[in-house]
Amino acid sequence: MGSEGPTAAVTIHVTGFKKFHGVTENPTETIVSNLEAFMNKRGLPKGLILGSCTILETAGHGALVSLYQTLQSAVSMNADMPNSGSVIWVHFGVNSGATRFALENQAFNEATFRCPDEMGWKPQKVAIVPADGGISRIRETALPVEDIAKSLAKMGYEVTTSDDAGRFVCNYVYYHSLRFAEENGIKSVFVHVPLFSTIDEATQMQFVASLLEILASLYI
């Protein structure tokens, strides 16, 4: 006869991107910058910890050191926390031509940038991680994105799943994150959002909050 121990929490870390070629105001920078205050006002569900909110440079190779510092900080933070449970990375990027949200199933080991990134890099058919093999290598998320999308759709959001995150910085970051997640026993997912002119900021903030709550519910 003993009392149950405290429930392990789910820690979710989120990232967005700064501006880049053709997108002077990136909605994900606004979303991620405002997310902590928004979630605190809304009320975090029991067992959900919002670990960090980071804005990344919209750059590939040149921003790799800061990306890995960000990813590693989440693992270090979790190791120091009592009752630490699952860790999930949620990366947000904008698809300026999209009319709905898209949960990305996978990332390709290929960098083919249609325009230079914010550090001037424009690779063509370059393997993101050469040690992983060729550019056809794929890494998939361990999260049940189809089920998550269905839950979000039932809540009234325009959302789909996708098998193609492009070959630009979004895919570049996602590939590294999925590789890091697999090596460290954590989870990662990438979400493409439309411009605020397509789906307004208030709706996008609600969507992100709903997504985090669904993710937390999977592991609590």
Helices and strands as residue ranges (DSSP letters): E 9-17, H 27-42, E 48-56, G 61-63, H 64-79, E 84-94, E 101-104, E 106-108, E 110-111, E 126-127, G 130-132, E 138-140, H 145-154, E 159-162, H 169-184, E 187-193, H 201-219
